[in-house]
Amino acid sequence: MPRDRTSKRLAGLRAYAFAEIDRKVEELRRRGVKATDFGVGDPTTPTPRIVRETCKRAVDRHASAGYPSYVGSAPFREAAASWMKRRFGVALDPATEICATLGSKEAVFHAHEAFVNPADAVLCPSPGYPPSYRGTLFAEGRPVFYPLRESEGFRVPLGTFRKGDAARARFLWICYPNNPTGAVAPATHLRRIVEECQERGVTLFSDEAYTEMYFTREPPHSALEFGREGVLAFHSLSKRSAMTGYRVGFVAGDARLVAAFKKLKTNIDSGVPNFVQDAAIAAWSDEKHVHAMRRDTRARRDALVDALARAGLPRCISDGTLYIWQRLPKGVSDVAFATRLLDPDIAVAVTPGSAIAEPLADGTNPGTGYVRFALVPPLADTRAAGRRIGQWREPLREHRP
């Protein structure tokens, strides 16, 4: 294809980090090596039976249903509102404050098309979920990156809006529990973020895909608990209910923002299939499988943290999400470390931190010196991978830049 047939926006993007991991794992497979894949946060736990059985019945029930609603059926939006009330104590109007989405990725990426004008500054975390800043670029906005640093508990630095380019930002992305660091933001911190946004007229986009994956005594909060004006929260069943392949979630919050998002969706897609919406309703009706998911993920986390510590790495215990944000010894390259783990004698896939973090204005990359482990392989495979990593000590010294 001639170069001029590709848009500048697409041509300017580097490879999507998780697609690159998939490619490398596939290369090992073709060589007859089965890698333990901690790269992509795709649960290997089967989707709960209640969801699968409901979906099977719903396929027949909606055999002649035609195109689904762009914004989600009334029962779907009512179920989402009911869950938000039970879980966060937030009362939402299903008619005006909730819209169905094709999972979180579609919503996070496309939301910018509804709100961001060319050259608008959008504050995005680094490290962070790539669609938040790539969606900004496709909307011809300008991503301004703020750092998530271990020394600050990987929290959004309060006062971010008062520094340099950030002072002109009209939008802020946050994600708690945080992908990739696993940090959980306290209620006091989330409240202050919402207050700062409202004081400065900044629209807050809150990615809350991991609120149900936590290991703290107090469940994580939604930004909507602390204010609705100018706040749009993004939810998904991908991680909560192992429904990554179903592609279903919702946005909720300020009715004006939801109305704009609905208008956008009518021009982008035809909505979530009706039988998938029914499956989602069943998922929200059941918490037993969510407790089981948390228990199993915690067991994997503890097993892997212990194994990495035995290999001589710092103990990095996440408070939530499916991830361990593993700090490497000083001077060890995250890219070289991840590359070495892909050797057939170890066969472990992880994500280099610098691949999911963007350089700051000063040229530093907050992801440098970290790798992300997604806690998705079964417990037995996780333990076996930990043993293989534990037998590998010398290369830690070999792969210093």
N, C-alpha and C positions, 0 to 999 in steps of 0.2 A: 504493500500500500504506500503511495507517495506520502511523504512527510506532511504535505500541506492538507491531507485529508483528515488528519487528527487534530482535534481542537487544542489550542494552546493550554487550556486548563488541564486537559487529560495528559498531554505530552509533558507537562511540567511536574507531574506527580512522580515521586519515586514509587517503587514497587510496594504493594500493601504487605506489611510485615507478616501477617498471618498466612497470606497466600504463599509467601516465600517458604515459610515453615512447612506447609503442606507439600510443597514441591520437593523439599529436601527429604522429608519422610518418605515420599513416594520413590525417590531415587534409592533410598536404602531398601525399600521393599523389593524393587526390581533386582537388587543384588542379593536377595534372599535373606535380608536381615530385617527382623521385626523390631522397629523402634518403639520405645515407650514414649508416647507423645504428651508432653506437658506444655505444648506450645499454644494451642488454641483452646479457649474456654468452652468446649463443647462436651457437656456431661455424657458419660458412657452409661450412666444408670438408666434403665428403661423408663420411658414415660409411664406414669402411674396408671394402674389398670382402670381406675374410674374414668380417667381421661380417654384412654383408648376405647373402652367399651361404649362410652357416650358418643365418641366420634363415629364409631361403626354404625350405631343406630341412626345417628344424625345424617349420614350419607343417604340412607334410604328415605328418611323423613323429608329431606330437602332435594329429592330426586329431580323435581321440576321447579326448583326455586329461582332459576335465572340469576342475573347479576345480584350480588349482595348490596346492602346499603353501603354507601361511601363512608359513613361515619360510625357504622356499627348498629346492629338491631337494638330496639328498645330494651329487650331482656338482657342483652350483653352489657349495655351501658348501665343498666340498673344493678347488675351483678358487680360490675366494677365499682360503682358508687357504694354499694353495700359493703364490699371488702375494704374500701378506703375508710369507711366509717368504723368498722370493727377493728381494723389494724391501727389506724392513726388517729381516730377520733375526729376526722375531717368530714364534714357533711357537704356533699357535692350535688348539684342539680344534674341528673343524668342527661337532661335535654340540652343544656347549654354549657356545661363545664367538663364534659368528657367526650373524647372522640377515639374510636378504635384505630389501631395502627397495625401495619404488617411487621410486628416486632419492634424493637427499639432502633435498630440500625437505620431502617428506612426513615423513621420519624426524626432521629437525631440529624441525619444528613439533610433531609428535605426541609426541615423547619426553617432553615435560613432563607429559603426561597420565599417564605411567607413574610419575613420580617426585615431581612438585611438588604440594604441598598448598597450600590457600588461604593467602595472606599470606607464603609462603616467599619469601625474597629470592634472586634469580638474578642473578649478575653477567654483564652482557652488554657487548660492546665497542661503542664509538661512535667512528667509524662502524663499521657491521657489517651482516651479512646479516639483513634484517628478520625472517624466521621465527624466529630465536632469541629475540627479545624478544616478538614477537607470539604465539608459542606459549606463552610464559610468561603473558601476559595471559589467553589463553583457558583456561589451567589455573588461573586466579585466583591466580597467583603475583604477585610484585612485582619487576619488572626494576629493577636498580640498575646504572647505566651507568658504565663506566670509560673514560677517554679513550685513544685511540691517537694519539700526537703525533709529528710529524716529528722533533722535538728528541730524542725517546727511541727513534728508529728504528722507530716504530709497534709497539713491543713492549708486552706486558702489563706494567704497572709491578709489579715485585716488591714484596711487602709490601702489595699491594692489600687483602688480607684484614684488615688491621689498622687500617683507617681508617673511621670513621663507620658508615653502614649496611652497608658491605661486610663489616664484622667479624661480622655476623650472617648472612651469606650461606651457603647450603648447597650452591650449585651455581655453577660457573664455565664460561662459554663462551669458547673460543679458536678461532682459525682461522688456520693457517699452512700453506703460503704464504697471505698474508692478502688477503682480499677486503674492501675495495676497494684497499688501499694498495700491494699487490704486495710487501710485506715478507716476508722469509724469516727465521724464528727460528733462531738457532744452537742446536746441541745442548745447550750449557751452560745456555741460557735455558730451553729446554723441560724439561730435567731438573729445574731449580729449581722450575718451575711445578708439575710433578707432585709433587715432594717437599713443597712448601707445602700442596698440596691434601690429600695423605695425612696430613701432620702435623695438620691442622685438621679432618679429617673432611669435606672438601668434595668433592663429586662433580664430576669434570672431564668436560665434553663437548668433544671435540676434532673440529672440522669440518676434514676433511683432503681435501676435494674437489679441491684444486689441487696435491697433492704431486707430480704428474707434469709440471706446467707450471712449469719453472724455468730460469733462465739463469746460475746460479752453478755453479762447478766441483764443489762437493759437493752431492749430491742432498738435498732436504729430508728431515726426520725425521718419524716418527710418534711421538705421545706414548706409544704403547704400548711403544716401545723402552726407556722409562725407568720403567715400572711398569704393572701391570695392575689392581691393587686400586683400585676407585673410579674407573676410567677407561673411558669409552665413546668409541670413534672412529667417525666417520661417513665412509664412502667412496662414491664415485659414479663411473660411467663417462661421465657427461655431457660433461665437459671432456677427460678423458684420451683418449677414443675417439670424440669427436663424436657421442655417443649421447643427446643431450638429449631427443629424442622417444621414446626407448625406455623411459625411466623405470625405471632399475635401478641398484641399489647394495647396500650392506650396512652394518650396524653390527657392531662387534667390540670385544671387551675382557672386562672382569670378567664372569664367568659369571653372577653374581647379577643384574647389571644387564641382561645379554642375556636372561636368563630372564624378567625383568619386561617387557622390551620385546616379547618373543615373546607373552606373555600379552596385552599391549595389542593387538598386531597381529591376533590372532584375533578381536577385537571391532571392528576397524576396516575391514579389507579381506579380500580373498580371495587375496592374494599376487601375485607377479610372474608373468605368463604364462610357461608352460613354454618356448615357442619363443623368448621374450626371454631367459630364463635360458641357453638354449643359445648364443644370440648373445653373451651376456656371457662365457661360458666361452671362446669363441673369441677375444674381445677380450683377455682376460687371457693367452692363450697367445702373443700376438704383441706384440713391442716395436718392430718396425720402423716401424709407423705412428705410434707415440708419439714416436719420434725425429723423424720428419718433421713432426709437429704442432709440436714445440718449435722446430724450425728455421724453419718458416714463421711462427710467432708472433713469434719473435725478429726476423725480417726486418721484420714489420709494426711491431713496437715501435720498432726503430731508425729506420725511415722516419718514423714519426709524431713521435718525440721530436725528430728533426732539424728537421722542418717547424715544430713548435711553437716551437722555439728561434729559428728564422728569423723567426717572427712576434713575437718579443720576450718569450716566456714562459720561465720558468726551466726548465732541463733536469731532468726528473724521471724517472729511469730505474728501472723496476721490476726487482726480482730474480726475480720469479716471477708466476704467475697469468696471466690474460688481460687484465690491466688496467694502465692508467697513471693514477695518482692525481696529477693535474696541479695544482700550486699556482699560483694566480693572483697577479698583482701586488697589493701592499697596497692595500686600498681598493676593489678590483674585486669586485662582487657575483657570486657563483657562479650565482645564479638568473638575473640579468640577462645574464650571459655566455652561459649555456646557451640562453636565450631568443633572444638575438641570432644564435647559430649556426643557429637554425632558420629564419631568414629565407631566402627562396627563392634569394637570390644566393649563399648559403653552403651551405644545406641539409645541415647536419651535426647529428646528434642525439647528445647526451651527457647524463650524469646529474649534476645539481647535487649537490655534496657534502653540503649541508645536508639534502637529501632522503633520504639514506641514513645519516644520523647523527642521534642523539637528544640533546637538551639535557642537560647535566649538572646536578648539584644547584645549582651556582652560576649557572645560566642560560646558560652559554656552550655553543656547538655546535661540536664539533671538526671538523665537515665544512665549516663556513663558510670560504669562500675557496679551495675546491678543486672540481674537476669530475673525474668518472671517465670515461675512454675505455675501452670494451671492444674489444680487438683482434681483432674478428671479421670485418670486411669484407675482401674479397680485397686483395692487396697493391697492385694497380693502383688500386683504388678508394680505398685508404688514402692513397696518394701524391697522387691527385687532390684528395681532401678536404684534405690538408695544404697543397696549393697554394692552395686557396680560402681557407683560414684565414690563410695567409701573406700574402695580399693585403689582409687586414683588420687594420689597425693602429690607426687613429684611434678606433674604438669602444671600445678598451680604456680610453681616458681618458673616454669619454662615459658609461660605465656604472659609475661609482663611486657608492656610496650617498650 
